[in-house]
């Protein structure tokens, strides 16, 4: 977890984000969607994930003394976070908000979240320490984890079987398999180049190549480290040898390639299961899932996604808000709903034991694919933390990675550019940066 002093110089961050923290302090107890009125505790909750509304309804039916009002907002990165920030500035932020792990540090650094450690302590053991590290600082917690997104290998089992190519267990074997796929079908490639910054982060995460760290009271930024260069060099090598396609991430052309058999695999997070299913319907029943290839004997995997239910600063009923958030992430009926509605992999230990994860998936040939991710979730590399200026980091990295397919930049160029922009953004917002 972060050193508390390295979080921010508060005045600089507030000035940079335009947020008046006193505006969401809730001095009158009426500013953040959780005011006490003498009746049931009222909790306002903003989020966007499918199924959250159903879990809220389940709670409200069985908890008359604590009522949650759920409001669906735009996905965080598509405007939802801006809405939260504007509400915080106006003193009208909700008690609870869905915040992705990659953005949590930004809200925490800006002083917009409330310490609820005392309320989560009784169920602290429900979640792995690496997950708590995504929602806290110095052992303090500012929300409750909901899900994680360990990575795995989705592959066309029909094509691998027909070509007699073994499913790779290591990245060295993956490279060999990539050459074999091209030899079996000169028009086919094993995978698409990972040029989305958050997807690419999962590969760096697995490879023990963190982007951020803390040295005393200062942040460290290491996107251009030797470890990151190793991961970047691997993907650059596959691209230079024409062993991968280079379609834009999440593009219709990539979906078509999955359907047609031009692209045989996708190494991605658990949520790729629904992405592939929903966009490659013609290849239903032909896909399977295997563990993420490993770096040699290191059994670590990467994570790319997941979110928490954060408690916003000034919430008038933080205890009750946290009680609901913990229930949503651990109650059997709620978790079953979220698995079915949002295809999440629960972050909680009790959630991972949910029988819904053992259900066979017809699209994946009857395989119970979530059993793979359940096992992988325990192997996520714990040496990772997100930084407080991820919007800048992701924009710079995404811009650089987007130039790789046209050969106007390399993976290393993209990382170096993101390193420079990230350090500049941190310093501009008043953070100390260790160089």
Secondary structure, 3 states (H helix, E strand, C coil): CECHHHCCCHHHHHHHHCCCHHHHCCCCCCCCCCCCCCCCEEEEEEECCCCHHHHHHHHHHHCCCEEEEEEECCCHHHCHHHHHHHHHHHCCCCCEEEEEHHHHHHHHHCCCECCCHHHHHHHHHHECHHHHCCCEECCEECEEECEECEEEEEEEHHHHHHCCCCCCCEHHHHHHHHHHHHHHCCCCECEECCCCHHHHHHHHHHCCCCCEEEECCEEEECCCCHHHHHHHHHHHHHHHCCCEECCCCCCHHHHHHHHHCCECEEEEECCHHHHHHHHCHHHCCCEEEEECCEECCECCECECCCEEEEEECCCCCHHHHHHHHHHHHHCHHHHHHHHHHHCCEECEHHHHCCHHHHCCEHHHCCECHHHHHHHHHCCECCCCCCCCCHHHHHHHHHHHHCCCCCCCCCHHHHHHHHHHHHHHHHHHCCCCECC
